C-alpha cells in the first residue's frame, strides 16, 4: 500500500497507450483537478510478481539518484500499480530529429556510467522484502540466445533442421561465452537503449528496468550502440564507444582489446536474442511490426562477428541462413 490508499480503477477514465514489447499493459490516468497524469501498469495474472520487481528496481535506482518512475499506489492482489508518468518523449524520438546525435549519446553514456557505479546489490519491494540482484551466468546467456532457436528458426525451416542447427550452434556459443574476459560485477539494466530512456526536463529518466542483473560491463553499452531500433553510422558507433572508454574506469582502457572482445561477443549474443524476441512477438503475440527490424539486426550481428573467434559460428549460420533469408521480414504465423 502506498500513501495510505489501495487503488481502484472504476473511478477513473483510462486511456490505453502503447507499451513495451512485454506482457504488461499501460494506461494513462488523467487527474483534471490537479492537471496531472500517471500511468497504470497492469500485469497478466500469472506474471503479477513481476510488478514487485518492477517497482523495487525503480525505487533502487531512485535511491541512487537515477531518475526512475516513482510508485504512487498499488493493488498488487488485482495485478496493477500506479506510477509516475514520464510522458511520451523518448531519447529515441529526440535522436530521430536531432543533428547533434553524438551530443545526445554522450549524455546517455554519462547516465550508463552512473548506473555502473552503483555498488549495492540489495533490492527491496514495497512489502519490505529484500533480495539480491542475480548474477549473469553462461546459463543466462544461453537462455537468451535460445530464443533464436525456439522462435526464429521455426519460421524459416523445418523442425528437424532446427534441432540440428541448435545442437551444433549451442556448442560453439558455449565456447564463445566461456571466453568472456570481464567478471560479472557491474549493474546491468539489460535493456539499455534509447527507447527506454525518457526526457524529463533537463534529465534523462530510465524505464523498463525490471530485468536488471549483475553482469559484464559491455552488455549495456552494446545495447546502446547496437540498438536495432535506430540506425546509426559506423563512425557514430565508434565515437560513442570511444567516449565511453574515455569516461569509464581506467581498467577498461588498460584492457581495451579485452573490452572490445567482450563487447563483440555480447553484441552477437544479444542480437541472436533480439531476432528470437521479435519472432516470438510475431508468432505468439501477433505483433508483426517488429519483423521489419530483423534484417537490420542481422546486419549488426554480421558487423560484430568479423573476428576469427566467430568463424565456426559464421560457417554454420552462412550454411543454413543465407543473406536472402536474413533480408526477409515477412513470415506466416502457422
N, C-alpha and C positions, 0 to 999 in steps of 0.2 A: 504494500500500500504506500502511495506517495502523496505527500501533502494532505494526509488525512482523508482522502477520498478514493473509493474504488470506482472506476469508470463504468458508465453505461452508455450505450451508443444510441439508444432510442431518441434521445432529446435533440440530437444534432443532425444537421444536413451535411452529408459527407460527399465529397467529390473524388471519384477514383482518379488516380494518377499512375502513370507508367512507372513501374518499379525496376528493380534489378532483375537479372536473369536467375530468379530463385523461386522458392515456394511461398514467399511472403507476398501479401497484397498491401498496397499503400493507398490511403485515403487522406485528403486534406480536409481538416475541420476548421471552419472559419468562425471566429467569435466577433460579430459585428459591434458589440458593445465596447470591446477593447481594441477593435481593428487589428486583431492578431490572428494568426493561423498556427495550427500544429499539425502533426502527422499522426494518423492512426495506423499502426502496423499490425496486421492480422496474420497469424501463422496457421497452417494446417494443423489439425488436432494432434496428429501423430508426430508433428515436428515442433510442438509448442515449447519444449525445453530449450530450443534454440533462442527463444526470446530472453531467457535468463542470461545466456552467454552474450547475446546481442547488447543488452543493457549494461552488463558487467564490464565488458571491454570498453564501451563508450565512457563509463564512469572512470575506469582505469586511465584512459587517455586524458580525460578532463583533470584528473588528479595530478597528471604530469604536464599540465599546461598545453595540451594538444586540444585544439577545438574539435569537439565531437558533439553529437546531439544529446541534449540533456533529457533524462527521463522525467516526464511531467506527471504521469499517472499510469496505473496498470490494473488489468484484470486478468491475471495470469490463468486463472481457472477457466476463463472463457477464451483464452488464447489471443489476447490482444493487449497492446500497450499504446500509450500516447507519448510522443517525443517531440522535441523542438523541431520546428520547420526551418530548414536551411534555404528554402526557395528552390528555384529551378536553374540557377546559373552555375553550371559546372565549369571547371577549368578546360574541359574539352570544348565547350561552347565558345569560350574566350579565345582559345588557340585557333579555332577554325576561322575567326575573323581578324586575328591579330597579325601584324607584320613583324612583331617583336617576339617571336616564338621562343627564342633562346632565353630571353629575359624572364619569361613566364616559367620556363622549365627550371631555371636556376632557383626560383622560389620553391618549386616543388621538391627539388633536390635538398634544399635547406631544411624543409619540413621532414623529408625522409631521414636525414642525418639526426635530427632531433628525436625522431622515433627510435632510431637505432641506439641512441644514448641512454634510453630507459633501462635501468638496471633491475628494477623489481620484476618478479615473476608471479606474484600472488594477485589473483583477481577475486573480487567479492561481489556476489549478486545482491539483488535488493531484498533477499530474505536473510542476508548476513552470512551466507555460506561461502567459505573461501576455497579456492582450488588453485593449483599451479598450472601455468601455461605449459602445454605439451611441447616436447622436443621433436623437431623434424627427424625423420629416420629414413633409411633406404626403403623401408616398408611403406612409409607415407608417399615417397616419390613414385613407387610402383602403383600404389592405389590411384594416384592421379593420372599417370600415363596409361593405366589400364583402360581409362575411359576411351582412349583412341581405339583400342581393340574391340571394346564392348559395344561401341555406338557408331563409330565412323566406318570401320571396315565392313560391318554387315550391310551398309548402304551401297557398297561398291563391289562386293564379291560374295561368293557362296560360303556357307558355314565351315566346310571342310578346309577351305583355303585360309579362312580367318584363323582357325586353330593352328594351322601350320606356321603362319607368319607370327602369330603371338608367341609361340614356343621359341622360335629362333631369335626373334627381336627382343623378347624379355631377357634372354640370356645375355645379349650384347648390352642392353640397358643396365643390367645388374653390374657388369664390368665397368661401365661408364660411371654409374652412381658411386661406386666404390672408389673412384679416382678423385672425388671432390676433396680439395685441399683444406678448406677452412672448416673449422669445427662449428657445430650448430650452437651458437651462443648469443645471437642477436635477435631483438624483437623483429618479427616479420609480420607485416599486415596481411600478406598473402594475396591481396588483390589490389595492389597499389598502382592504379592507373588513373588517368585524368578524368574519367567519367565518375570516379569515386572521390574526387576532390572538388569541393564547393567553394565559391567565392562568397565570403561573408565580410562585408565592408573591406577592410584592408588585410584581412587574414584569410587563410585557407583552412576550411573545415574538412574533416575526414569522415567518410561514411562507409558502411558495409564492412565493418572491421571484425565481425564475429568469428572469422576463421583464423584469427591471429595465433601465432605459434612462435616458438624459439627456433631459429634456423640460421641458414647461411646468409652472410651479408650481401651477396649478389642477387638474391632472389627478387626482392622488391625493386631493385634497380633494373633488372631485366624486365620486370612487369611494366615499369615506367617507360623505358627506352623502346622496347619491342612491343608496344601496345598495338594490338591488331585493329583497334577501333579508330585509329587516326594515323594516316600515312605521313611519315617524316623522312627527310632526306638522310642519306648515309652520313653526310657531313654534320648535320644537326645531331644525329645519334652519337657521333664521335665527340662533339662539343659537350654534350650532356654528360657523357661518360667521363671525359677528362675533367670537367668541372667537379664532378663527384670526387674523383681521386684527389683533386687539389684541396678539397674541404674535409675529407674523411680522415679517420685515424691513420697515423703515419705507417702503421704496419701494412696497410693495404697498398700504399705507394711503394714501400720497400719490396713487397712481393707482388708487383704489378702483373707479371706473367701468370702467376698462380691465380690471381684475382680474375684475369681475363679468361683463364682456363675454366674456372668455376662458373663465370658468367655465361659462357657459351653452352656449357652442359645444362645449366638450369633454364636457359632460354629455350633450348631444344626440348627439354622435358616439359616445360610449361606450354609450349606451342603444340606438342602432341596432346597434352591435356585439353587445351582450348579447342582443338579440332574435334575432340571427343565430346566436349561440353556442348558445342554448337550443334553437333549431330544429335545429341540427346534432346536438346531444346526443340529441335525439329521433329524428331521421331516420337518422343514421349509427350512433349508439352504443346505440340502444334505451333511452335514459334519459328516460322520459316525465315524470318527476317535476318537471322544470324548466319544463314548459309552463305550469303553474299560475302562474308568475311573470311571464309575458308581459303580461297585461293591466295589471298594476301598473307594469311597465317603460314601457308606452305612456303611462300617466298621468304618470310622471316626465318623459318626453320632452315631453309637452304643456305641463307647467308651465314647463320651461326654454326653450321655443320661442315665448314670447309676444312677444318683442321683434320690431320690424318687420324686422330683418335676416333673420328666418326666414320672412317672408311667402310667398315663392315656393316654398320647401320645403313649407310647410304647405298651400299650394294644391294641390301635386302629391299629397301624402300624403292629404289630405282627399278628393280626387277618386277615388283608386284604393283607399284603405284606410279606409272609414268606421268610425264608432265601433262598430258592431255587429261588424265583423270584428276590431277591436282587442281587444274583450272576449272573443273566442274563445280557449279554452285546450285545445281538443281537436281533434286533426288525425289524418290517416291516413298512415302511412308506406308509400307506394306502392312 
